[in-house]
Amino acid sequence: MRFIKVVGFVFLPLIIAALLFTGCGKKEDDNRIHLEVMYWGSHEEVKIIENIVAEWEKEHPTVDVDLQHTPGVGNYTNKLLTRVAGGAPPDIAFAEVGIFVDFVTHDLFTDLNPYIQNDPDFSIDIYFPDVVKRFTRDGKVLGVPRDTAPFACVYYNKRMFDEAGLEYPSDDWNTDEMLEIAKALTKQDSKGRTVKYGFYSPFYENCLYTFGGKLVDNVDSPKKCMLGTEKSIAGLQFFADLHTKYKVSPDPEALGSTGKSANQLFMTGQVAMYNSGIWESPALRHINTFDWDVAMFPKGPDGKRAFATGGSAYCILKTTEHPQEAWEVVKALAGAKGQIMMAQKGLAQPAIKEIAEGPYWAGDKQKPLNKGMLNEAVKYVVYSPFNSKWREVQDKYIYPALDHLRLGDIDAKEFSQRVIPEVNEMLKEGK
């Protein structure tokens, strides 16, 4: 009998990995093949994955699948690397587009091209090409995509639009129109305190990109930070002005004082428009006090459209002793059945084009009704820079400086001058 295990983790220092994980991997037991697959996700995702695996096992009675799960991408990432360092690596790993860079830096994943080319029942061409490209390095396909996730959704409260006498936003709107609508939807009380905000986005990248700016010179092989260009500064300043000049968005202090997350502010009617990804939908479907939908993030002043993005895939580690069995499991986990289930729950935009364009996603009548616009949005996605230091760059330098930018302590030019030297130095250190 074959045994396939899906493992999740919490952080442990790499230095003690060998002590804690020696013997945790493959078990010696009569005729069993023990594969390990690591993943994380929400409670609803776990249930879907369990269903996928249970059905797959029925069709493969010689294989057992043991699912283990860890919440939190940070814990998961550290734990996977800890397992590898401890000599007990899994066979299959779930990878998001950002942490995928960390895993590739450690040369963890096997080239799937031989399996793709020799499997008449599988075609990589059915997936959205940009997300396939993200999981491809030097011509090697290192992961089969499960979903794609442009940060292109602007959730909007229809009741607030109706009360203000405003038309709902169209996918063809621009940042000037968005700003005017946000102003009209922002409300103060008798003491001048803002009680309802017109717009909020945690994603500075969207403003940066739609104004024609860039984070780096080359996403796939970044060498230089480009936040100091004229268009980058214009996009960053527009992002800042939403908080400081126009006050249509809560600054970090105002947001913190509410004791609520951004999506909770939207759900309680304190933010009229909220920019995020489709993963917000399951929670927002619980709203029963107003109707809502999504529009695509607006175009920039010159008509440019671009968004930051997420997405994920399943990958096979080089160290697996049973790559063919692992391949069959990856096909199940990233296949059509699972993507349809994710789509129906509103959790993720399918990476398989036909499913995304069909009745289970674009044609689905559950909210948001306009989610099919994401099939157009995938054409304009910009992935995070492919450098092992990028997540550290964001956490140590960019995000702290962004707080000062949104508070009005510095302007976009000062922001750029502050972070560019640090970013360039970190890019040199990364791989």
C-alpha positions, 0 to 999 in steps of 0.5 A: 500500500502507498502512503501520501502525507500532506504536512503543515508546520510552525516555525523552528530554528533551522539549527535544531531541525535535524534533532527534531525531524530526524525520522519524521519523514518516510516510514519503513512499513511493509510495501508502503510508499510514504510521500509527504505534501505540505500545504496551508489554507483556510478552513474551507480550503482544507475541507476542499482539499480533503474532499479531493484527496478522498475521491482520489483515494477511491480511484487509487486504492493502493495509495493512502493520503494523510493530510496535515495542515498549518495556518499561516504562510510565514509558519509554513515557509519556515517549517518547510525549510526547516524540514529540508534542513533537518533531512526530512523534506516532503515530496510535494509542497504548496507554493504561493507566488511570493514564497515560491521565490524562497523555495527556488532559491534553495533549489527545492523543486523538480522540473515537471516538463518530463511528466507534462510531455509524457502524460497524454491526459495533461496539458499545461496550455489550459492554464493562464500563461502568466501564472505558469510563467511565474512558476517556470524558471530557466524553461523548467516548469516547477509547479502546476498552478491551482489559482491566480489572484490579481489584486484587482477587485474594488468591492463597493457598497451599493447602498452607499452609492444609491444613497449618494445618488452615484452610478456604480463603477464600471470596469472602464473607470479611471483613477480621477473618477475613482477619486471623485466618487471616493470624495462623495462617499466620504462622510464626517460627523458634526465634529469633523471626524470621518465616520465613513471613508470612500476608498481603501487599498493596502496595495500601494503597488496598484497605484504605482503601476497604473501611473506607469511606475515600477518597483524594479528594473526587471521583475524576473531578475531585479538589479535596480529599484525604480521607485525614484522615477517620475511616474513611480513618484506620481503613483506613490504620491497619489496613493499617499494623497488618498490618505493625507490630502483628500482624506478619503482613506484611513491612515494607519493611525485611523485604521488602527484606532477602529480595532477592525481590519479593512474588510471589517470596515467594508462589511460594517459600512465604514468604507464604501470601496475596498481594494483587495483580492477575490479571497475576500468573497467568502467572508463578504457573502455573510453581509446581510445589511447591503448589496455589493459587487466588484469593479476592476481597479481603475486605469491610470491617468494615461489609460494604463492598467496593471495590478499586483497579484498572488496565485499558487501552485503545487510543486514536487521536491527533487528529493522525492523517491517516488516522483511518478506517484507525486505527479499523480497527486499534484494533478489531482490537487491542481486539477479541474475538480479542485479548481471548480470546488474552490470557484464555487466557494468564491475562494479562488479564481481558477488557474485553468482558463476554461473553468474561469471563463465558464459557469463555475466562475464567470457565469456563477450567480453568487456574489460578486456577480462581476468576478468574471472581470478577473479573467481580463485582469489577469492580462495586466498582472505584475508579479513581485520581484524574483529575488530572495531578499524581496520579502525582507525588503518589503518588511524592513524598509518599504512597509515602515516607510509607507506608514510615514508616507500615508501619515504625511510625514514624508512625500513620495520623493522623500519616501523613494530617497529613503528606501532606494539605497536600502533596496538596491543593497538588498537586491545585491545580496539576494539571489 
